[in-house]
Amino acid sequence: MNSLQFLRPDWSAPPRVRAASTLRTGGVSAEAYASLNLAQHVGDDAATVAANRALLRKALNLPGEPAWLDQVHGTLALPAEAVSPGCKADASWTDQAGSVCVVMTADCLPVLFCDDDGQCVAAAHAGWRGLADGVLQSTVAQLPAAPRKLMAWLGPAIGPGAFEVGPEVRARFLDRDAALDSAFARSARAGHYLADLYALARAILHRAGVARVSGGDRCTYSEADHFFSFRRQARCGRMASLIWLQD
């Protein structure tokens, strides 16, 4: 077991906003889940996952247990204080110090939010389905700050050179906004496309009024030493992206 390492958002957030995204290393899980798997639903030993979560809390000096969600590729964004075990949602937000918003991913896109005044934060799980259906807009709408006062960070997801999709995925986005066509490039396989989740998220956030968007330069699929990837290896762990307000 190595010490835990984290990615940190490259944004100008207020000092009381704390955020981090985990790498796959530093935990106690073995084999396909090696080593910092934080998900209880992927087949890893429950006690091992609990130990990994305890390591996470200690390494980040978290003020409380994160609001772990049962993610369903939907658009529901809940107050972190309302989240209980088994709660089905894909985003949480808070304006309360001590509540920790968290989403888990292994190719899907984690998006963290905060406002200029350090009064509210949020975390959203944006797989392609949730991204197409409006999970980011739903999260922005729940936050008690005007979109122009928000900034967002795009955490590690599958990169645009690795995410091949069928025509139905492209059509689902274009049915909602034809301008999103620029986020799809034709792949070598006939009738298929390479989808850029980062470009899609940036365009969607800009249309929602969030102009300041950073991150979006990693690839969970190709960086096997750093990240879990469901597309690379279906049986795998999950990373966590977390954000909270410090007292």
N, C-alpha and C positions, 0 to 999 in steps of 0.2 A: 504493500500500500504506500503510495506517495502522497505528499501534501496536495490539497485541492488547489486548482488554479481556475481562474475565471476570466471571461471576457467582460469588459466594462463599456457601457455606451460612450461614444465619442460625441458628447453633446455638452452644452453649457447649462446644465440643470442647476437649480439652487442647491446649496450645500446640504439641506435636510433631505433631499431626494437621494436615496440609495438604490443601486440597481446592479445586477450581475447576471451573467449567463454561464452555466456550468459547462465544462468539458467532460469527456467520458472518463477521464482518469482520476485517480486518487481515492477510489472507494474500495469496497471489499467484495463486490460481486465477481463471479467467475465465468469463464467460458464466453458464450455469446453476449453476456451482460457485463463483461469486464470493462470498467470496474466500478464506476460511479453511476449505476442505474438507480434512478429515483422513482420509477413507476412500479406500482403494486399489481398492475393488470397485465403484465407481459409474460408471466410464467416464471419469474425469478422467485427465489425463496423470500417469503414475507419478512422473516427476521433479518435477513441480509439487507433488504430494502430499508427497513426501519433503522438499521445501523447506518446506512448511507445517509438517510435523512438527518440523523443525529449529527453526523459529521458535517453536513451542510449547515445546519443551524449553528454549530459551534464555529465553523470557519468564517461565516459571515456575521456572527454575533447577532443573529436575528432576534427581534423583540418578541416573537411568538411563533407558533406553528403556522407555516404558510397555508393559505386557503386553497388546498388541493382540489381540483375540479375533476369530475368525470366528463371528459371532453368527448363531444359527439359530432364534431364538424358542423355545428350550427352557428347561430348568431347571437345567442343570449349572453348579455353582459350583466353580471350581478354585483351588488355591493359585497366586498370581501367579508363584511361582518355577517352577511346572510348565508354564507357558504357553510354547508355541513357535509359530513362524509356521504359520498354517493350523489352529490348535487350535480346535475347535468347542465353544464354551461360551457362556453368557450372563451369567456373573458370575465375578469373581475376588476373592480375599481374601488378606490377608497379615498376619503378625505380625512381619515383618522390616523394619527400616529400609532404605530404598533401593529397595524394590520398589514400582512404581507400578501401581495398579489403574486400569483405564480401560474405559469403554463408550462406544460411538458411537450417536447417535440423530438422528432428524429427524421427530419426532412421538411416537415411543415414549418411555416414561418412564425416565429414568436415576435410580437410587436409590443414594445414598452412605450408608455406615454407619461408625460408629466406636464405641468403648466409652469409658466414663468415665475409665479409667485410661490411655488412649492406648497400649494394647498391641496393638490390632488394628483393621483397617479393611477395607472391601469396597466394590465397585461392582457394581451389577446392572442389566441391561438388561431392562426390563419393558414390552414390548409387550403388547397385550391377551391374546395367546395364552400368553405366559410368565407373565403376571400371573394368569390363570385357572388355569394348570396348577401353579403353586407356586414360581416362581423366587425370590420373596422369602423364603418359608419355607425353601427349600433353602439360600439364602445365610445366613440367620440360624442354621440348624442347623450350618453349617460353622465359624462363628466360635467361637474359644475363649474366649467370655465369655457369661455368662448373658443372656438376652434383656432382663431388667430393667435391665441395665447398658449397654444399647445405645441409641444415638440414630440417627435416620435423617433424611436430607434428600431431598426430592423435587425433582429438577431440572426443566428446561423440557421440557414435553410439550404435545401438542395439548390445548386446553382443553375444558371440558364443553359450551360452546356451539357447538363446531365438529366434534366427533367423533360423527358419525351412524353407527349400526351397525344391522345386521339383527337379527331376533329370535333367530337362532342364537347370536349373541355373548352376548346377555343370558342365554339359556338355559344356556350353558356355565358362566357364573358362578353362576347360581341353582341349578344341579344340585349345586354344591359347597357353597353357603351361601345359603339363601333370604333371609337378612337383607341381602344385597348388592343387593336390588331397589331400595333407596333411592338407589343411585348411577345409576339409569337414569330419564330423563325421556322422555316421549313426544315425538317430533319431529313436524314438520308433515307429513311423508310417512307415509302410512298404514302401520302395521305396523312402523315403524322407531323407533329410540330415540336419544337423546343420552346417551352414556356419559361418566361422569366418572372418568377414570383416577386422578385424585388422590384422590377419595373412596374408590374401590376399594382403592387402595394403603394408605391410612390404616386402613381397616377390617381389611384382611388383616394389616397389621403389628401392629395392636392385638391381634388374636386370636392372633398369634404371640408376644405378650409384649413387643413394643416399643412402649412408651407415648408416648415423646417423638419426635414426627414434625413436622418443619418444612418450609418451602418449599411448592411446589404452587400458585403464584399467577401463572404465566406461560402464554402460549399461542403455541406455535410456528407454528400456522396463521395467526393474525391478525397477529402481529408480524413481518411480512415483512422489515423492515429489520434485525432482530436475529437471526432464526433461519431455518434451512432447514426446509422442510416437505414431506414426501413426498406428503401428500394435496393440498397446494396446487399442487405442481409435481413430478411423479414423477421427473423427471431433475434431481437436485439433490445437494448435498454433505451432509456429516454433521458435527454438532458432537461434541465429546468432553467427558465428565465424568470427572474424575480425582481420585484420593485416594491419599495415601501417608503414611508415617511418617518424620519428619525425625530425623536423629541428634541 
